Amino acid sequence: MTTHQPSALELDRRAYRQGRSRQSVLVAIGSTLAFAVIVWVTIINTPGWASVQQMFFDPEVALQALPRVWDGFLLNLQVLGLSVITVALFALLLATLRTLPGPVFFPLRVLAAAYTDLFRGLPFIIVLYVFGFGIPALTNTRIPLWVLGVVCVTLTYSAYVAEVIRAGIDAVHPSQRLAARALGLNYGQSLRRVVLPQAVRKVTPPLMNDFVAMQKDVGLISILGAVDAVRAAQIETNLIYNFTPYVVAGVLFVLLAIPTIRLTDWYTARVREREQAGAIL
């Protein structure tokens, strides 16, 4: 049995690729070192860095504030977990209403469009003020702050997510609907079994980006008076006159977002590779 031997041309190609790889590694190392030197010269090796480090990056203060900030962060996680469910359900309802065919559903389409336009235009902080304080005043009842937080997050982010889902529904080719109707499925069945699975798969990356944004905005429920991570950091800062607790809260939110961000990047790259597989010769 003869062993396959690569041609001279193939050997040259392999040597070229190896050389380019080594060159890329060296360039990356050099640029990283240059960046580190710039940071050290312009930030660390300055007269004010010691004061900044003491006021924002004090390890002792960080350890002291961590238990209270963590307890508040658990409230943020609770609001986030419930909001994911409520936003998904309400956004799916809005997207379905916006895509209903026929003139009889025109009022529903207009109402759904007006809702998405309103809450995509309103800053989230205004939604918190208007609804977070307005609902208890209107009903004259004491409502738990985490419930108000979930309501405000749902009102705002359901508008964004609904538009993403609607775009996914519109991106599904009409032949899919026609094929489903030809098989005897009604509108609801074709939407649930044929259109929505394809639509969600198409818009998963932007939906995950909305989820990352929602993770950050749940920190604003401190405006309502809830002792979440941000409010706990504010309390600690007022007690010790040091801003390190805010950095601790920020680090917790970043650690929460990083897995979702990396998962989004991975899934986006996988979709891109799958779509471009047939175009590479």
BADRENKE-336491 format. One record per residue (C-alpha): residue number from 1; x, y, z. Coordinates in steps of 0.2 Angstrom, whole numbers. Layout:
{n:NUM&east:X&north:Y&up:Z} .
...
//
This chain:
{n:1&east:0&north:0&up:0} .
{n:2&east:7&north:17&up:-5} .
{n:3&east:6&north:31&up:7} .
{n:4&east:-1&north:47&up:1} .
{n:5&east:12&north:61&up:-1} .
{n:6&east:7&north:79&up:-2} .
{n:7&east:13&north:88&up:-17} .
{n:8&east:26&north:102&up:-17} .
{n:9&east:13&north:115&up:-19} .
{n:10&east:3&north:108&up:-4} .
{n:11&east:19&north:108&up:7} .
{n:12&east:22&north:127&up:2} .
{n:13&east:4&north:131&up:6} .
{n:14&east:6&north:123&up:23} .
{n:15&east:22&north:132&up:27} .
{n:16&east:14&north:148&up:22} .
{n:17&east:-1&north:145&up:34} .
{n:18&east:11&north:141&up:48} .
{n:19&east:21&north:156&up:45} .
{n:20&east:6&north:167&up:45} .
{n:21&east:0&north:159&up:61} .
{n:22&east:17&north:162&up:70} .
{n:23&east:17&north:180&up:63} .
{n:24&east:-1&north:183&up:70} .
{n:25&east:4&north:176&up:87} .
{n:26&east:19&north:188&up:88} .
{n:27&east:9&north:203&up:82} .
{n:28&east:-5&north:199&up:95} .
{n:29&east:9&north:198&up:109} .
{n:30&east:17&north:214&up:103} .
{n:31&east:1&north:224&up:103} .
{n:32&east:-4&north:217&up:120} .
{n:33&east:12&north:223&up:127} .
{n:34&east:11&north:240&up:119} .
{n:35&east:-7&north:242&up:126} .
{n:36&east:-1&north:237&up:143} .
{n:37&east:13&north:250&up:143} .
{n:38&east:1&north:263&up:137} .
{n:39&east:-11&north:259&up:151} .
{n:40&east:3&north:259&up:164} .
{n:41&east:10&north:276&up:158} .
{n:42&east:-7&north:285&up:155} .
{n:43&east:-17&north:278&up:170} .
{n:44&east:-7&north:268&up:183} .
{n:45&east:8&north:279&up:183} .
{n:46&east:-1&north:295&up:187} .
{n:47&east:-2&north:305&up:203} .
{n:48&east:-21&north:303&up:205} .
{n:49&east:-21&north:284&up:203} .
{n:50&east:-18&north:280&up:221} .
{n:51&east:-33&north:291&up:226} .
{n:52&east:-44&north:282&up:212} .
{n:53&east:-38&north:265&up:218} .
{n:54&east:-42&north:270&up:236} .
{n:55&east:-60&north:277&up:232} .
{n:56&east:-65&north:264&up:219} .
{n:57&east:-55&north:248&up:221} .
{n:58&east:-52&north:245&up:239} .
{n:59&east:-51&north:226&up:243} .
{n:60&east:-55&north:228&up:261} .
{n:61&east:-71&north:239&up:257} .
{n:62&east:-76&north:227&up:244} .
{n:63&east:-76&north:212&up:255} .
{n:64&east:-85&north:222&up:268} .
{n:65&east:-99&north:227&up:256} .
{n:66&east:-100&north:211&up:247} .
{n:67&east:-113&north:202&up:258} .
{n:68&east:-126&north:216&up:258} .
{n:69&east:-123&north:219&up:239} .
{n:70&east:-125&north:201&up:236} .
{n:71&east:-142&north:200&up:246} .
{n:72&east:-148&north:214&up:235} .
{n:73&east:-142&north:206&up:219} .
{n:74&east:-153&north:191&up:223} .
{n:75&east:-168&north:202&up:222} .
{n:76&east:-162&north:208&up:205} .
{n:77&east:-160&north:189&up:200} .
{n:78&east:-178&north:186&up:206} .
{n:79&east:-185&north:201&up:196} .
{n:80&east:-175&north:195&up:181} .
{n:81&east:-181&north:177&up:181} .
{n:82&east:-199&north:182&up:183} .
{n:83&east:-197&north:195&up:169} .
{n:84&east:-190&north:183&up:157} .
{n:85&east:-206&north:173&up:158} .
{n:86&east:-218&north:187&up:157} .
{n:87&east:-209&north:196&up:144} .
{n:88&east:-209&north:181&up:133} .
{n:89&east:-227&north:178&up:135} .
{n:90&east:-233&north:196&up:132} .
{n:91&east:-221&north:199&up:118} .
{n:92&east:-227&north:183&up:109} .
{n:93&east:-245&north:189&up:111} .
{n:94&east:-240&north:206&up:104} .
{n:95&east:-231&north:199&up:89} .
{n:96&east:-246&north:188&up:85} .
{n:97&east:-258&north:202&up:86} .
{n:98&east:-247&north:212&up:74} .
{n:99&east:-246&north:199&up:61} .
{n:100&east:-265&north:194&up:61} .
{n:101&east:-271&north:195&up:43} .
{n:102&east:-288&north:202&up:37} .
{n:103&east:-297&north:219&up:40} .
{n:104&east:-307&north:212&up:54} .
{n:105&east:-291&north:212&up:65} .
{n:106&east:-286&north:230&up:60} .
{n:107&east:-290&north:237&up:77} .
{n:108&east:-280&north:224&up:86} .
{n:109&east:-265&north:227&up:75} .
{n:110&east:-266&north:246&up:78} .
{n:111&east:-267&north:244&up:97} .
{n:112&east:-252&north:232&up:96} .
{n:113&east:-242&north:244&up:85} .
{n:114&east:-246&north:259&up:96} .
{n:115&east:-241&north:249&up:112} .
{n:116&east:-224&north:245&up:104} .
{n:117&east:-221&north:262&up:98} .
{n:118&east:-225&north:270&up:115} .
{n:119&east:-214&north:259&up:126} .
{n:120&east:-200&north:258&up:113} .
{n:121&east:-200&north:277&up:114} .
{n:122&east:-201&north:279&up:133} .
{n:123&east:-185&north:278&up:143} .
{n:124&east:-186&north:264&up:155} .
{n:125&east:-183&north:276&up:170} .
{n:126&east:-199&north:286&up:166} .
{n:127&east:-208&north:269&up:165} .
{n:128&east:-202&north:265&up:182} .
{n:129&east:-208&north:282&up:189} .
{n:130&east:-225&north:282&up:180} .
{n:131&east:-230&north:265&up:183} .
{n:132&east:-220&north:260&up:198} .
{n:133&east:-227&north:274&up:208} .
{n:134&east:-243&north:277&up:198} .
{n:135&east:-250&north:259&up:200} .
{n:136&east:-250&north:259&up:219} .
{n:137&east:-257&north:277&up:220} .
{n:138&east:-271&north:272&up:207} .
{n:139&east:-276&north:256&up:216} .
{n:140&east:-273&north:263&up:234} .
{n:141&east:-264&north:247&up:238} .
{n:142&east:-247&north:242&up:244} .
{n:143&east:-239&north:232&up:231} .
{n:144&east:-222&north:223&up:234} .
{n:145&east:-208&north:232&up:225} .
{n:146&east:-202&north:216&up:216} .
{n:147&east:-219&north:215&up:208} .
{n:148&east:-218&north:233&up:202} .
{n:149&east:-201&north:229&up:195} .
{n:150&east:-207&north:214&up:185} .
{n:151&east:-222&north:225&up:179} .
{n:152&east:-211&north:239&up:173} .
{n:153&east:-198&north:227&up:165} .
{n:154&east:-212&north:218&up:156} .
{n:155&east:-220&north:233&up:149} .
{n:156&east:-204&north:240&up:142} .
{n:157&east:-195&north:224&up:135} .
{n:158&east:-211&north:216&up:129} .
{n:159&east:-211&north:230&up:116} .
{n:160&east:-193&north:226&up:110} .
{n:161&east:-195&north:208&up:110} .
{n:162&east:-212&north:208&up:101} .
{n:163&east:-204&north:218&up:87} .
{n:164&east:-190&north:205&up:86} .
{n:165&east:-202&north:191&up:85} .
{n:166&east:-213&north:199&up:72} .
{n:167&east:-197&north:202&up:61} .
{n:168&east:-194&north:183&up:63} .
{n:169&east:-212&north:179&up:58} .
{n:170&east:-211&north:190&up:43} .
{n:171&east:-194&north:183&up:38} .
{n:172&east:-202&north:166&up:36} .
{n:173&east:-206&north:163&up:17} .
{n:174&east:-224&north:163&up:13} .
{n:175&east:-223&north:146&up:5} .
{n:176&east:-221&north:139&up:22} .
{n:177&east:-238&north:145&up:27} .
{n:178&east:-246&north:139&up:11} .
{n:179&east:-238&north:122&up:13} .
{n:180&east:-245&north:121&up:31} .
{n:181&east:-262&north:126&up:25} .
{n:182&east:-262&north:114&up:11} .
{n:183&east:-259&north:100&up:24} .
{n:184&east:-275&north:105&up:33} .
{n:185&east:-268&north:116&up:47} .
{n:186&east:-278&north:132&up:51} .
{n:187&east:-270&north:148&up:54} .
{n:188&east:-266&north:145&up:73} .
{n:189&east:-259&north:128&up:70} .
{n:190&east:-248&north:134&up:55} .
{n:191&east:-241&north:148&up:66} .
{n:192&east:-238&north:137&up:81} .
{n:193&east:-231&north:122&up:72} .
{n:194&east:-223&north:129&up:56} .
{n:195&east:-220&north:148&up:57} .
{n:196&east:-215&north:151&up:75} .
{n:197&east:-201&north:138&up:76} .
{n:198&east:-192&north:144&up:61} .
{n:199&east:-195&north:163&up:67} .
{n:200&east:-188&north:160&up:84} .
{n:201&east:-173&north:151&up:76} .
{n:202&east:-169&north:166&up:65} .
{n:203&east:-170&north:179&up:78} .
{n:204&east:-162&north:170&up:93} .
{n:205&east:-146&north:181&up:93} .
{n:206&east:-156&north:198&up:94} .
{n:207&east:-167&north:190&up:107} .
{n:208&east:-152&north:185&up:118} .
{n:209&east:-145&north:203&up:116} .
{n:210&east:-161&north:210&up:123} .
{n:211&east:-159&north:198&up:137} .
{n:212&east:-142&north:205&up:141} .
{n:213&east:-149&north:222&up:141} .
{n:214&east:-163&north:217&up:152} .
{n:215&east:-150&north:210&up:164} .
{n:216&east:-143&north:227&up:166} .
{n:217&east:-159&north:237&up:167} .
{n:218&east:-166&north:226&up:182} .
{n:219&east:-153&north:236&up:192} .
{n:220&east:-164&north:252&up:190} .
{n:221&east:-178&north:245&up:201} .
{n:222&east:-168&north:253&up:215} .
{n:223&east:-178&north:269&up:210} .
{n:224&east:-193&north:261&up:217} .
{n:225&east:-185&north:260&up:234} .
{n:226&east:-181&north:241&up:232} .
{n:227&east:-165&north:236&up:241} .
{n:228&east:-157&north:228&up:227} .
{n:229&east:-138&north:227&up:222} .
{n:230&east:-137&north:245&up:217} .
{n:231&east:-147&north:252&up:232} .
{n:232&east:-137&north:241&up:244} .
{n:233&east:-121&north:248&up:236} .
{n:234&east:-128&north:266&up:238} .
{n:235&east:-131&north:262&up:257} .
{n:236&east:-114&north:256&up:260} .
{n:237&east:-106&north:270&up:250} .
{n:238&east:-115&north:283&up:261} .
{n:239&east:-109&north:274&up:277} .
{n:240&east:-91&north:273&up:273} .
{n:241&east:-89&north:287&up:260} .
{n:242&east:-81&north:275&up:247} .
{n:243&east:-87&north:270&up:230} .
{n:244&east:-80&north:253&up:230} .
{n:245&east:-97&north:245&up:233} .
{n:246&east:-104&north:252&up:217} .
{n:247&east:-89&north:243&up:208} .
{n:248&east:-94&north:227&up:217} .
{n:249&east:-112&north:228&up:211} .
{n:250&east:-105&north:232&up:193} .
{n:251&east:-94&north:217&up:194} .
{n:252&east:-109&north:206&up:199} .
{n:253&east:-119&north:212&up:184} .
{n:254&east:-105&north:209&up:172} .
{n:255&east:-102&north:192&up:178} .
{n:256&east:-120&north:188&up:176} .
{n:257&east:-120&north:195&up:158} .
{n:258&east:-104&north:187&up:152} .
{n:259&east:-111&north:169&up:150} .
{n:260&east:-125&north:176&up:139} .
{n:261&east:-114&north:187&up:129} .
{n:262&east:-102&north:172&up:125} .
{n:263&east:-117&north:161&up:121} .
{n:264&east:-124&north:174&up:109} .
{n:265&east:-107&north:175&up:100} .
{n:266&east:-105&north:157&up:99} .
{n:267&east:-123&north:154&up:92} .
{n:268&east:-121&north:169&up:80} .
{n:269&east:-105&north:161&up:73} .
{n:270&east:-113&north:144&up:72} .
{n:271&east:-128&north:151&up:62} .
{n:272&east:-116&north:161&up:51} .
{n:273&east:-105&north:145&up:47} .
{n:274&east:-121&north:135&up:43} .
{n:275&east:-128&north:148&up:31} .
{n:276&east:-111&north:151&up:23} .
{n:277&east:-106&north:133&up:22} .
{n:278&east:-113&north:130&up:4} .
{n:279&east:-105&north:146&up:-2} .
{n:280&east:-87&north:141&up:2} .
{n:281&east:-79&north:133&up:-13} .
//
